[in-house]
Amino acid sequence: MQALTPYELLGGEAMLRRLVSRFYQIMDEDPVALEVRRMHPQDLSESEEKLFMFLSGWLGGPSLYMEKYGHPRLRARHMPFAIDDFGRDQWMHCMRRAMDELPIEPELKKKLDEALWNTADFMRNR
């Protein structure tokens, strides 16, 4: 018997879309995220779709981002943006709030938080 992927444990496409949508709503509305919001275009729909596609594959679901855009090259794609501890923390603030608002099992939330933190920390370039 195979273990479920984080994508499946989260609830698949529907729950991931809810998470990503809420993440960007928080980023757009929460003054705590002002600096990270300024790094994004005014219309967040493309950013939202790309994050959904990336997280789908990253969590063990369909590799949507890779199929459409190729390897994510996260660090290279984020290099044009000045990302410091503060930017990382703002991004994580939005993601943590979004995860807290959805029915995610505590153990999965803890593992996601750790993995997302490591990835966000790796994006720092200042």
C-alpha positions in Angstrom: 0.0 0.0 0.0 1.4 3.4 -1.0 1.5 6.4 1.3 -0.6 9.3 0.4 1.2 12.4 -1.0 0.9 15.7 0.8 -1.2 16.8 -2.2 -3.7 14.0 -1.5 -3.5 14.6 2.3 -4.3 18.2 1.8 -7.4 17.4 -0.2 -6.2 17.6 -3.8 -6.9 20.2 -6.3 -10.0 21.8 -4.6 -8.3 22.4 -1.3 -5.0 23.5 -2.9 -6.9 26.1 -5.0 -8.6 27.3 -1.8 -5.3 27.6 0.0 -3.6 29.5 -2.8 -6.7 31.8 -3.4 -6.8 32.6 0.3 -3.0 33.2 0.4 -3.3 35.9 -2.3 -6.4 37.4 -0.7 -4.5 37.8 2.5 -1.5 39.2 0.7 -3.7 41.7 -1.1 -5.5 42.9 2.1 -3.2 42.5 5.0 -1.0 45.6 5.7 1.6 43.2 7.2 2.3 41.9 3.7 2.6 45.3 2.0 6.2 44.9 0.8 5.7 41.4 -0.5 2.5 42.5 -2.2 4.4 45.3 -4.0 6.6 42.6 -5.6 3.5 41.3 -7.4 1.5 42.7 -10.3 -1.7 44.5 -9.6 -3.7 41.7 -11.0 -2.8 38.6 -8.9 -4.6 36.0 -11.1 -1.6 34.9 -13.0 0.5 34.7 -9.9 -2.2 32.7 -8.2 -2.4 30.2 -11.1 1.3 29.8 -11.2 1.6 29.2 -7.5 -1.2 26.7 -7.7 0.5 24.9 -10.5 3.9 24.9 -8.8 2.5 23.7 -5.5 0.5 20.9 -7.2 3.7 19.2 -8.4 5.7 20.2 -5.3 3.2 18.5 -3.1 3.2 15.3 -5.1 0.2 16.0 -7.3 0.1 16.7 -11.1 3.3 18.4 -12.3 1.3 21.2 -13.9 3.9 23.9 -13.7 6.7 21.7 -15.2 4.4 20.6 -18.0 3.6 24.2 -19.0 6.8 26.2 -18.1 9.5 23.6 -17.6 11.7 23.4 -14.5 10.6 26.1 -11.9 14.1 27.4 -11.2 12.7 29.1 -8.2 15.8 30.9 -7.1 16.5 32.3 -10.6 12.9 33.4 -11.1 12.9 35.2 -7.8 16.3 36.9 -8.3 14.9 40.1 -9.8 13.1 40.8 -6.5 14.9 42.0 -3.4 13.9 39.3 -1.0 15.3 39.6 2.5 14.2 38.2 5.9 11.3 40.6 6.0 10.0 39.6 2.6 10.3 35.9 3.5 8.5 36.5 6.8 5.7 38.5 5.0 5.2 35.6 2.5 5.1 33.1 5.3 2.7 35.3 7.3 0.2 35.1 4.4 0.7 31.3 3.9 0.4 30.6 7.6 -2.8 32.6 7.9 -4.2 30.9 4.9 -3.4 27.4 6.3 -4.8 28.4 9.7 -8.1 29.2 8.1 -8.5 25.9 6.2 -9.3 22.5 7.7 -5.8 21.1 7.4 -4.7 18.3 9.8 -2.2 19.7 12.4 0.5 17.2 11.5 0.3 18.0 7.8 0.1 21.7 8.6 3.3 21.4 10.6 5.1 19.6 7.8 3.9 22.0 5.2 4.9 25.0 7.3 8.4 23.6 7.7 8.8 22.8 4.0 7.4 26.1 2.9 9.6 28.0 5.4 12.7 26.2 4.0 11.7 27.1 0.5 10.9 30.7 1.4 14.2 31.0 3.2 16.0 29.7 0.2 14.5 32.5 -1.9 16.3 35.2 0.1 18.8 37.0 -2.0 19.5 40.1 0.2 
